[in-house]
Amino acid sequence: MKQIVVLVGAGSIGMAIARRVAAGKHLMLADYSIANAQAAARTLENAGFECSTIQCDLGSKASILELVKYAHSLGEVRHLINAAGVSPSQAPVERILQVDLYGTSVLLEEFGRIIAHGGSGVVISSQSGHRLPALPQQQNDALAMTPADELLQLPFLRDITDTLKAYQYSKRCNVLRVMAEATRWGKRDATINSISPGIIITPLANGELHGPRKDGYLKMIEGMPARRAGTPDEVGDLAEFLMSSRGRFISGADFLIDGGCTASYWYGDLQYLKSTH
């Protein structure tokens, strides 16, 4: 049987991870834009990877089930990479919760049923989830363990009206779902972890650094310990370790890779951001 690597979200970070774990395997590229998935496939095929593509809306359970069915039909799913999502500046509250919170939860549930013995997965979350203050334990438990189909009915989620707050709750939920799913994935001897990147230079981030909000971004970069933005390859290196044989004792964990930005947000030069967040 072929070994399958599923990448949901064919952007810069997802591609960097796929390049590190998909050699010799069949890489299935799923993206909301089939044109984006096909362009990524052409690039990777020219670099020696075997690829197929499928359109997938992470906010639709039917679309996710179709993705799972197709991936399973090709062989055993060895790795899952979820690098899809929408940002606070891209979508309204409802869509952010539908895609980033609900969709990711469904994806983890469904792939957890078929992930190969000894397989692994990573979810790309965000440093933004670490800027949300500690939640009541009852909310943590609800975000972690409520059946995915019932998540969007949680009262405290239905009260959210701000897109940034919706994004922060979504990313906190990603981390908590990964912890809960790790107990299920472990029954298949599979691992699942999340990575929370900070400012990583992608085409979108590069646009922000040269757009009308560039001063705020540059001030944030100057105020964090690393004093620079990160690269997709640095996230890819971390993901590769977590998904390799060297990372087998790590599951249900979240890894901040943000140049110390979160540390500075809570305790350093970036504390001024608390008043805006």
C-alpha positions as CSV (number, residue, x, y, z in Angstrom):
1,M,0.0,0.0,0.0
2,K,1.1,3.6,-0.6
3,Q,1.9,5.7,2.3
4,I,-0.1,8.9,2.2
5,V,0.7,12.4,3.5
6,V,-2.3,14.7,3.7
7,L,-1.7,18.4,3.7
8,V,-4.7,20.6,4.3
9,G,-3.9,24.2,3.3
10,A,-1.2,24.4,0.6
11,G,0.4,27.6,1.8
12,S,4.1,28.4,2.7
13,I,4.1,26.7,6.1
14,G,2.3,23.6,5.0
15,M,4.5,23.2,2.0
16,A,7.6,23.6,4.1
17,I,6.4,20.7,6.3
18,A,5.4,18.5,3.4
19,R,8.8,18.8,1.8
20,R,10.3,17.4,4.9
21,V,8.0,14.4,5.5
22,A,6.6,13.4,2.1
23,A,9.6,12.2,0.2
24,G,8.9,8.7,-1.1
25,K,5.3,8.9,-0.1
26,H,2.2,10.1,-1.9
27,L,1.3,13.7,-1.0
28,M,-2.3,14.7,-1.2
29,L,-2.8,18.4,-1.3
30,A,-6.2,19.8,-0.1
31,D,-7.0,23.4,-0.3
32,Y,-10.1,25.6,-0.4
33,S,-8.8,26.8,-3.8
34,I,-8.2,23.9,-6.1
35,A,-6.0,26.3,-8.3
36,N,-3.8,26.9,-5.3
37,A,-3.5,23.1,-4.6
38,Q,-2.7,22.5,-8.3
39,A,0.0,25.2,-8.4
40,A,1.6,23.7,-5.2
41,A,1.5,20.2,-6.7
42,R,3.3,21.4,-9.9
43,T,6.0,23.0,-7.8
44,L,6.4,19.8,-5.7
45,E,6.2,17.5,-8.7
46,N,9.1,19.4,-10.3
47,A,11.0,18.7,-7.1
48,G,10.4,15.0,-7.3
49,F,7.3,14.5,-5.1
50,E,4.3,12.4,-6.1
51,C,1.1,14.4,-5.7
52,S,-2.6,14.5,-6.1
53,T,-5.0,17.4,-5.4
54,I,-8.5,17.8,-4.0
55,Q,-10.7,20.8,-3.2
56,C,-11.6,21.0,0.5
57,D,-13.5,23.5,2.6
58,L,-12.3,23.0,6.2
59,G,-15.6,24.6,7.3
60,S,-17.7,21.8,5.8
61,K,-18.0,18.4,7.4
62,A,-19.2,16.9,4.1
63,S,-16.0,18.2,2.4
64,I,-13.8,16.8,5.2
65,L,-15.5,13.4,4.9
66,E,-14.9,13.4,1.2
67,L,-11.2,14.2,1.8
68,V,-10.9,11.4,4.4
69,K,-12.5,8.9,2.0
70,Y,-10.3,9.9,-0.9
71,A,-7.1,9.8,1.2
72,H,-8.0,6.4,2.6
73,S,-8.7,5.0,-0.8
74,L,-5.2,5.8,-2.0
75,G,-3.4,3.9,0.8
76,E,-2.6,4.3,4.5
77,V,-2.6,7.8,5.8
78,R,0.8,8.1,7.5
79,H,0.9,11.8,8.2
80,L,-1.7,14.6,8.6
81,I,-0.7,18.3,8.3
82,N,-3.4,20.9,9.0
83,A,-2.1,24.3,7.9
84,A,-5.5,25.7,6.8
85,G,-7.5,28.5,8.3
86,V,-8.7,32.0,8.1
87,S,-7.5,35.1,10.0
88,P,-9.3,37.8,11.9
89,S,-8.7,40.2,9.0
90,Q,-10.0,37.8,6.4
91,A,-13.4,36.6,7.7
92,P,-16.3,37.4,10.0
93,V,-16.7,35.7,13.4
94,E,-19.0,33.0,12.2
95,R,-16.6,31.9,9.4
96,I,-13.6,31.9,11.7
97,L,-15.3,29.7,14.3
98,Q,-16.7,27.4,11.5
99,V,-13.3,26.9,9.9
100,D,-10.6,27.3,12.5
101,L,-12.4,25.9,15.5
102,Y,-15.1,23.5,14.2
103,G,-13.4,22.4,11.0
104,T,-10.1,21.5,12.7
105,S,-12.0,19.6,15.4
106,V,-13.8,17.5,12.7
107,L,-10.6,16.9,10.8
108,L,-8.9,15.5,13.9
109,E,-11.8,13.3,14.8
110,E,-12.2,11.9,11.4
111,F,-8.5,11.3,10.6
112,G,-8.1,9.9,14.1
113,R,-10.3,7.0,12.9
114,I,-8.0,6.0,10.0
115,I,-4.5,7.3,10.8
116,A,-2.0,4.5,10.2
117,H,-0.5,2.6,13.1
118,G,2.6,4.6,14.2
119,G,1.4,7.6,12.2
120,S,1.6,11.3,13.2
121,G,0.0,14.6,12.7
122,V,0.5,18.3,13.3
123,V,-2.0,21.2,13.5
124,I,-0.7,24.7,12.8
125,S,-2.3,26.9,15.5
126,S,-1.1,30.4,16.4
127,Q,0.6,32.4,19.1
128,S,-2.7,34.3,19.2
129,G,-4.2,31.4,21.3
130,H,-1.6,32.1,23.9
131,R,-2.7,35.7,24.3
132,L,-6.1,34.6,25.6
133,P,-6.1,34.7,29.4
134,A,-6.6,31.4,31.3
135,L,-10.2,30.1,30.8
136,P,-12.4,28.5,33.5
137,Q,-11.8,24.8,33.6
138,Q,-15.4,24.2,32.6
139,Q,-14.7,26.0,29.3
140,N,-11.4,24.2,28.8
141,D,-13.2,20.9,29.2
142,A,-16.0,21.9,26.9
143,L,-13.6,23.0,24.1
144,A,-11.5,19.9,24.5
145,M,-14.2,17.2,24.7
146,T,-17.5,18.4,23.3
147,P,-18.4,16.4,20.2
148,A,-17.3,18.4,17.2
149,D,-20.8,18.7,15.8
150,E,-22.0,20.4,19.0
151,L,-19.0,22.8,19.5
152,L,-20.6,25.8,17.8
153,Q,-23.6,25.6,20.1
154,L,-21.5,26.3,23.3
155,P,-23.0,29.5,24.9
156,F,-19.7,31.2,25.5
157,L,-18.7,30.8,21.8
158,R,-22.1,32.1,20.6
159,D,-21.5,35.3,22.6
160,I,-18.3,36.2,20.7
161,T,-18.7,39.3,18.5
162,D,-15.1,40.3,17.8
163,T,-13.1,38.6,15.1
164,L,-9.8,38.6,17.1
165,K,-11.5,37.0,20.0
166,A,-13.0,34.4,17.7
167,Y,-9.6,33.6,16.4
168,Q,-8.0,33.4,19.8
169,Y,-10.7,31.0,21.1
170,S,-10.3,29.0,17.9
171,K,-6.6,28.6,18.4
172,R,-7.0,27.8,22.1
173,C,-9.5,25.2,21.1
174,N,-7.0,23.7,18.6
175,V,-4.5,23.2,21.4
176,L,-7.1,21.6,23.7
177,R,-8.5,19.4,21.0
178,V,-5.0,18.1,20.2
179,M,-4.6,17.2,23.8
180,A,-7.9,15.3,23.9
181,E,-7.4,13.7,20.5
182,A,-3.9,12.5,21.5
183,T,-5.6,10.0,23.9
184,R,-7.6,8.6,21.0
185,W,-4.8,8.7,18.4
186,G,-2.6,6.9,20.9
187,K,-4.9,3.8,20.7
188,R,-3.5,3.5,17.1
189,D,0.0,4.2,18.3
190,A,-0.2,7.6,16.5
191,T,0.9,11.0,17.8
192,I,-0.8,14.4,17.3
193,N,0.7,17.8,18.3
194,S,0.1,21.4,17.6
195,I,2.5,24.2,16.6
196,S,1.8,27.8,17.4
197,P,3.8,30.1,15.1
198,G,4.3,33.8,15.7
199,I,5.2,36.2,12.8
200,I,6.3,34.0,10.0
201,I,7.2,35.5,6.6
202,T,4.7,34.2,4.1
203,P,3.2,36.1,1.2
204,L,0.4,37.3,3.4
205,A,2.7,38.4,6.2
206,N,5.1,40.0,3.8
207,G,2.1,42.0,2.5
208,E,1.3,43.2,6.0
209,L,5.0,44.2,6.5
210,H,4.8,46.4,3.5
211,G,1.2,47.6,3.9
212,P,-0.6,50.3,6.0
213,R,-0.1,48.4,9.2
214,K,3.6,47.8,8.8
215,D,4.7,50.1,11.6
216,G,2.7,48.1,14.2
217,Y,4.3,44.8,12.9
218,L,7.8,46.3,12.8
219,K,7.4,47.6,16.4
220,M,6.2,44.1,17.5
221,I,9.2,42.5,15.9
222,E,11.6,45.0,17.5
223,G,10.1,44.3,20.9
224,M,10.5,40.5,20.9
225,P,13.7,38.7,22.0
226,A,14.6,37.3,18.5
227,R,14.2,40.8,16.9
228,R,13.2,39.2,13.6
229,A,10.4,37.4,12.0
230,G,10.5,33.6,11.4
231,T,10.5,31.5,8.3
232,P,8.3,28.6,7.1
233,D,11.4,26.4,7.1
234,E,11.9,26.9,10.8
235,V,8.4,25.7,11.5
236,G,9.0,22.9,9.0
237,D,12.1,21.8,11.0
238,L,10.1,21.6,14.2
239,A,7.2,19.7,12.5
240,E,9.6,17.3,11.0
241,F,11.1,16.4,14.4
242,L,7.6,15.9,15.9
243,M,6.5,13.7,13.1
244,S,9.7,11.6,12.9
245,S,10.8,8.6,14.9
246,R,12.7,11.0,17.2
247,G,9.4,12.6,18.3
248,R,7.5,9.4,19.2
249,F,7.4,10.3,23.0
250,I,5.7,13.6,22.2
251,S,1.9,13.7,21.8
252,G,-0.9,16.1,22.9
253,A,1.6,19.0,23.2
254,D,1.7,22.5,21.8
255,F,4.9,24.3,20.7
256,L,5.3,28.0,20.5
257,I,7.7,29.1,17.8
258,D,7.4,32.8,17.9
259,G,10.9,34.3,18.6
260,G,9.8,35.0,22.2
261,C,6.9,37.2,21.1
262,T,4.5,35.7,23.6
263,A,7.0,36.0,26.4
264,S,7.4,39.6,25.6
265,Y,3.6,40.1,25.3
266,W,3.0,38.9,28.9
267,Y,6.2,40.0,30.6
268,G,8.4,42.2,28.3
269,D,8.4,45.1,25.9
270,L,5.2,44.1,24.2
271,Q,3.0,44.4,27.2
272,Y,1.4,47.5,25.6
273,L,-0.4,45.1,23.2
274,K,-2.6,43.8,26.0
275,S,-4.6,47.0,25.9
276,T,-5.5,46.4,22.2
277,H,-6.1,42.7,22.6
